[in-house]
Amino acid sequence: MQSSANDNNMAGNSKEQQLSLKVYNTLQGLGCPLVDGLYLREADSMQDLLCTPSLHRTDILKWIYVSICPSLTEKFSAIKSTQELIQDFTRFGHEMMLCKANDQDLIKGLAPPLRQLVFLEQLLMVIQADSSMSSGHRQNLSSGDEHVKNEDLLGLLMSQDHSSDLDMVMNPTCNPWSAHIREHLIRAHSAQNKTNGNHSKPSDGINRSHEEEEDLTEALALLQSTQSTLEELQKECEFLQSHPSGSAAALSPCALKVAISDMSQFMTAFSHIYNTDFKGYCQKAPPALSSSTNVFQSVHQLLHTCNMELAALKQLFETSLSLTQTVKELQTEKRYWSRGEKHTLPNQLEELKNKYVTFLSLHQS
């Protein structure tokens, strides 16, 4: 029991400590030379190493970046200022869509520990994905001698003489093929014939040269088909070169690796959740509709009509009240002038009536 408690203390109980232990063990598993010989056993010590600003932490981050993209080795080695190195680290992390463009506190080690550890874990996941892809590629290469020979031939075609980077791959310059490539094809097919037991005699020189010409023709046809395939790939990848200073920065190879890795994880998580939770619901038959839906529709229409009649009655009532109030105001408020004073409408009408009666009485008499 006491040993178990010590193990829990060593691993740490908080999320930061558990993540620190995971990141530290991953660095050791990947063979990071900067953690060899430290022999840290406490999660707090690992967290201090990974989340506290120091030169050692910067070197660990530099090793991680170089492991992801080995071409950065010369660029980082040429930088003398620590601030410039931090800026390049931040720019590279932004290209991988793991941090913001001005998030230098995260690179320096000034951000919250949990955020730093999540950032380091995501970087190490990219390294692990690259390692697994490389190991799978090596296993595929060992599947047969013919495949190895094809890979050797493609390796020669992609050498510095012909294609040293992605742009040269997208724009091949191996047509017509150079002489040393044809010699390589002849040697490869000669070696293949020897392994198959096709040993020729001096008297078979003419037949042998004829067979070599046929093999060379087949090899050239294979290389031309490879060239057409590369041209098709170039057409499909034109979006990578359309805006070199704009949106193409977000489509760098490292950013695409991260996006593919994230998409794979999302698809795996969705497949697991679908098979365990939602698959049973999705396979259920749809509910049967009731035969009495017309009744509900009729009731709905009647209720709607009733609501409209009630709204009309409410409007009529409000209009009646308004007219009553207006008539009352006309009868009680003094609004009309007569002999220097204001009088109500009934008084004015009564006075006008009296005048008219007096006028008629005078003329009738």
N, C-alpha and C positions, 0 to 999 in steps of 0.2 A: 504494500500500500504506500509506503514511504517513497519507493522508487517511482511509482506512478505519479505521485504528487510532484516529485522533482522533475519528471519529464514534462508535466503540464506547465510548470514554472519556466522550464527552459524554452518550451515552444511559445509561451505567451498566451494570454487569454483574449486580449483585444484583437480587433481586426487588423490593425497596423502591425502588431507583432507577428501574427500568423502569416500575413503577406510578406513581411520581412524575411521570415524563415523560408518561405517558398521561393522568393527571388534569390536569396543567398544560395540555397541548394541548387537552383537552376544554373546559376553562374558556375558553381563547382562542377555540375554535370556537363556543362558545355566546355569545360577546360579553361576557364578564365584564369590567366596566370596571376592576376592581381588579387585573387582571394586565396591562392595556395599559400599554405604556411601560416595563415591567420589563426586557425583553430578556434573560431568563435563558437560558443555554446549557448550563450544567452541571447534571447530574441531582442532584448534592449540594445545589446552591443551591435547586433546586425542592423537594427534600425538606425542607430547612430552612424554606422559606416555608410549606409545607403542614402540617408536623408539629411545629413549634416554637411554644409559646404566645406569642402576640403579639396586639396590637390589629388588625393587618392580617389575620391569620388569622381572627379573630372576625368581621371585616367580610365576608370571603369567605364564611364559613359563613352569615352573615345574608343575603347576596345569594342563596345557593343556596336557602335556606328560602323567601325571598320569591318566587323564581322558581317554586318548586313550588306554593306557595299564596299568591297575591298579596294575599289578604285579611289576611295577617299584617303587612303594612307598617305600618298605623296602630298595631297592638298593640306591635310592636317599637320603633317611634319613641317611644311613650309611656314606655317603660322607661328609667330613668336609671341604675340600678345594674347593673354588669356581672354580679354574682352572680345577680340575677333573670333577666337575659338568658340566662345559662348554664342556669338551671333550665328556662326555657321551651324552649330548644334541645333539652335532654334530653327533656323531656316530648313535644315534637313528634317527635323521633326514635324514642321508644318507641311512639307511636301509629302510626308507619310500620313498626313491628316491625323496626327496624334496630339498636336498642341496648336496653340494660336501662333500667329506670325510674330507677335511681340511678347511672347510668354517666356521671357528670360529668367524670371524668378523660378520657374519650374526647372530650368536647366541648371541654375546656380545652386539649387537646394534650399531656396527660401520659401517655397510653396508648402502647403500642409503635407505632412508625411504620407497620408493615405493617397493623396493625388500623385505624389512622386512615385510611390510604390506601384500604383496602377500603371503609370507611364512606363516604368522600367519593365513591368511584367508584359506589357504589350510589345515593347521592343524585343524582349527575349522570345516571345511567341513567334515573331517574324523570323528570328534566327532558327528556332526549332522547325518552323515550316520549311525554310530553305534546306535544313539538314535532312529532313525526311524526304524532300523532293530529290535531293542529290543522291541519297542512298537508294531510293527507288530507281533513279536513272542508272546507277551503277549495276543494280540487279538486272535491269533490262539489257544492259550491255553484255552481260555474261550469258545471254540466252543462246548464242551461236556464233561460230566463226565468221559466217557470212555477214552477220549484223555488225560485228566488230570491224570487218574490213570496210563496210559502208561508212561506219562512223569515222574510221581513219581517213577515208577519202573526203568526207564532208569537213573533217578537221583541217585537212590540207587546203580545201577550197576556201575555208573561212579564216585562213592564216593572214598574217600582216601583208602578204604579197597581194591579196585580193580583197579581203574584207576585214577591217580591224574594228569596226563599230557597227551600230545599227543602221546608220545611213548607207554604208557600203553594202550591207546585206540587202537593204531595200533597193539599191541601185547596183546590181552585179556588173562587174567588168570582165567576166571570164568568157567572153565570146569574141574571137575564137579562142579555144583553150591553148595554153602555152605548152611548149615542148616537154617541160619536165613533168607536167601533169600526165601527158600521154605516156611518158616513160613509166610513171608510177602505175598507170593502168596496166601496161604490159607486164610489169614485174608482178603485180597483184594476181593477174590471171595466170601467169606462168607458175607462181607458187601454188595457186589453186589446182592447176593441172597436175603438179607434182604430188600434192597430198592425195589426189584421187587415183594416183597410180598410173597416170598417163605419161610414162617415160618414153621419149622419142629416141629414135636411132638416127645416126648420121644420114642414112639413106632416106629418112622421112622429112628432110629439110623443107621441101616445097609444100607438103601438106601442113607442116607445122606453121610456116609463115602464113598460109591461107587461113588457118584457124585463128591465128593471132589477129589477122586483119578483121575477121568476123567478130572476135571478142572486142576489138577496139571499136568497131562500128556499134555494137550493142552498148558499150560503155558511153560512147558519145551520145547515143540516143537517150540513155539514162540521165546523163548530165544536162542535156537539153530539156528533158522533162522537168528536171530539178529547177532549171532556170525559169521555165514557165510557171512553176509553182511559186517561186520566189516573187515573180512579177505579180501574180494574183495576190500574194500576201501584202505586197507593197500597196496595191490598190485598196485593200481592206484596212490598212494601217495609215492611210493618208491623214486621218484626223489627228494623229500624234504629231504631225509636222505642220498643220495648218496655221496654228497660232503659237509660235514659239515663245512669245512674251506674255501670253494671256492664259487662256484656259488649258494650254498644253502642260503648264507647270503642275496642274492638278492631276495630269495623266502620265506622270513620270513612271518608269518601271517600278520604283519602290512603292509609289502610291497605289499602283495597280496590284502589286503583291498584297498590300494591306487590305485593299478592297476585296480581292478574291478570298483572302483568308477570312475576313469578316463575313462575307456572303456564305462561305462554306459552314462557318459556325452557326449562322442564323438558320440555314437550311437543316443542319443536323438537329438543332434545338426544336425547330418547328416539326420535323419528322417525329422526334421523340414525343412531343406533346400531343401531336395528332394521333399517333398510334396508341397512346396510353389514355387519353382523356376524350378526344373529340371523335374518334373513328366510330365508336358505338352510336353516338348521336347522329352522325351524318348518314349512317346506314339505315336508320329507322325510316319506315314508310311515312309519307306525308299524311296529316290528319284528314279524315273524311269530312266533307262539308255537309251540314244538316240540310234536310229537305225543306225545312220551314224558313228558309232565308227570305222568301217573299213576304212573309208576315212581318219580319223585322224591318224590311224595306218600306212596307206600307206604314208601319208605326212611325218610322223615322220621318216620312213625308208628312204625316198628320201632325207630328210634333213640330216640325218646321213651319207648317202653315199656321198652327196655333201660336207659335212664337211671333210670327209676322203680324197676326191679328192683335195680339197683346201689345206689340210695339206700336201699331196704328192707334189703338185705344189710348195708350199712354200719351201719344202725340196730340190726340184730340182733347184729352183732359188738360194737358198743359196749355193748349191754344185757348180753350174755354176760360181757364183761369186768367190768362193774359188779357183776354177781351173784357172779362169782368172787372179786372183791376183798372183797365184803361177807362171804362165807363164810369167807374166809381170816382176816379181822379177828375174826370170831366165834370161830374156833378158836384163835387165837394171843393175843389180847388178854385181859387179866385184867379182867373187868367185874363179877363176881358175888362177893358177900361171904359168907364162911363162917368162923365161929369167929374173927372179928376180922380176917380177911385176905381179899384179893381172889384169886379163882381163875378159871381159864379155863373155858369151857363144857364141854370134854371131861373135865376133872378133876371138875367138878361132877356130870356124868352118871355118871362112873365111881364116884364116892363114893356117889351115890344107888343105883346098881346093887348095890354091895357091901352097903349097908344092907338092901336088899330081899332079897338072897340070904340074909343072916344071919337076917333075920326069918322067912323061909320055913323055913329049916333048924331053927330052934327049935320052931316049931309042928308040923312034920312029925314030929319026933322024939318 
